[in-house]
Amino acid sequence: MDAGELLRRTAERAIEHLEGLDERPVHATATLAELRGALAVPLPDGPVDAAEVLEALATAAEPGVVGTTSPRYFGFVIGGSHPAALAADWLVSTWDQNAGLYVGGPAVGVMEEVAARWLVDLLGLPGASSVGFVTGCQMAHFTALAAARHKVLADVGWNVEERGLIGAPPVRLVVGAARHVTVDRAFRYLGFGNGAIEVVPADDGARLDVPALERILADGPDSPTIVCAQVGEINTGALDPVGAISEVAHRHGAWVHVDGAFGLWAAASPRLRRLVPGLDRADSWATDAHKWLNVPYDSGLAFCAHPDAHRAAMSTMAPYLERNEDYPREQLDWNPEFSRRARGVPVYAALRSLGREGVADLIERCCARAQRFAAGLRDAPGVTVQNDVVLNQVLVTFDGSVPTDEVVRRVQADGTCWLSGTTWRGGPALRISVCNWQTSDNDVDRSVAAILRVAGAA
Ligand SMILES: Cc1ncc(COP(=O)(O)O)c(C=O)c1O
């Protein structure tokens, strides 16, 4: 079969998958043993026709594919795939540009340049902020915190890129108790031991306690300091008061980094922007496009209000590389990767297709559907919605005949929707994360009915 026919057939299979999502269980149906049995064939000695391989792998994989792009997938924080972003992603693979340098793909370089400016504007960040298109929020933390490490040490006369951390002035790492694990992991990547992290207690809404931050900063040594805030706590969606945190932290000369893996998108909605007052006063921000913007994996975004620090932390050059003097944002300067996929292109397509109002509508709709979930669940006997549903996350516990962890297991097996569990205040809880562009009121109602049925609370 020629390549054109193979690609047309593959597109057909992809479309069949998408169109079948409403009918099939959201969870994967094949067991690990079945998947291995179907996929772990001996490595062929010689070539096999590509069409045969694609047909075989797609057929074997389908029962092992989770319906993460289904409008009733509410696990972890996993967005769907907006059609414009998905189609653009196909083109990215087809073009196979190396987005590390302008010369490796001029058109994708310009699309990323444009998308970067759109994002800064849409999220209300300082106009001169630099942007890195990275794989996910984990690497966005790494990138932004590398910039932070550069700046706070440069401020006391230490060039960390040149001299490393051995013998460097100690850096204070001050984080909220409800931070995401990826913050600690980014610090590890940057050569900071997790034992050095100073934790600010959270208030009863899982937000960083600002007076406690003030005390910790005032009581500790006057060293270079990085403070990490968060908008969008993984269980509750709680948002730290970034403006107030920045005011306190900046008084102590600290850098403020914001984990906004999903919550940063509240800033793109005129109605929800009030949830993130003072967001633009921080120094760096990390978010994902693969979560709430509904861009396919993998797509994270690092923003930095100090482009010089960002560039100093990331930039590299080699004699064989060609810089384009007319293009001011060679990707090598803003990303930890060297060669890389043009992952800003699906972001560009999503933003251009949704427009400013479409992004706001996507975010607001998901929040409204989270409220609908909470309303549908909270009046049922033995069901408690544990959080103040401020954003798109709903946290639920059950004290009826079926314990919470068993409810989670049964919902997952039922297949109407998919949710994940967590630990909340020492006990199990069920998490609902609404971040798919397609989720309708009907999807919520079907899911609420399924949850209450398996919980014996219908
Ligand atoms: C608050 C928060 N920060 C960071 C991350 C990590 O994001 P990623 O998996 O894209 O690296 C997540 C993922 O759910 C998150 O919710």
PDBQT file of the ligand as one rigid body, heavy atoms in Angstrom, charges set to zero:
ROOT
HETATM    1  C1  LIG A 501      -1.260  21.488  40.148  1.00  0.00    +0.000 C 
HETATM    2  C2  LIG A 501      -0.450  20.616  39.226  1.00  0.00    +0.000 A 
HETATM    3  N1  LIG A 501       0.847  20.897  39.019  1.00  0.00    +0.000 NA
HETATM    4  C3  LIG A 501       1.621  20.163  38.207  1.00  0.00    +0.000 A 
HETATM    5  C4  LIG A 501       1.117  19.084  37.547  1.00  0.00    +0.000 A 
HETATM    6  C5  LIG A 501       2.005  18.278  36.638  1.00  0.00    +0.000 C 
HETATM    7  O1  LIG A 501       1.636  18.475  35.304  1.00  0.00    +0.000 OA
HETATM    8  P1  LIG A 501       2.262  17.575  34.136  1.00  0.00    +0.000 P 
HETATM    9  O2  LIG A 501       1.740  16.204  34.368  1.00  0.00    +0.000 OA
HETATM   10  O3  LIG A 501       1.729  18.202  32.884  1.00  0.00    +0.000 OA
HETATM   11  O4  LIG A 501       3.738  17.649  34.222  1.00  0.00    +0.000 OA
HETATM   12  C6  LIG A 501      -0.229  18.738  37.719  1.00  0.00    +0.000 A 
HETATM   13  C7  LIG A 501      -0.797  17.557  37.046  1.00  0.00    +0.000 C 
HETATM   14  O5  LIG A 501      -1.941  17.196  37.257  1.00  0.00    +0.000 OA
HETATM   15  C8  LIG A 501      -1.039  19.540  38.565  1.00  0.00    +0.000 A 
HETATM   16  O6  LIG A 501      -2.337  19.302  38.723  1.00  0.00    +0.000 OA
ENDROOT
TORSDOF 0
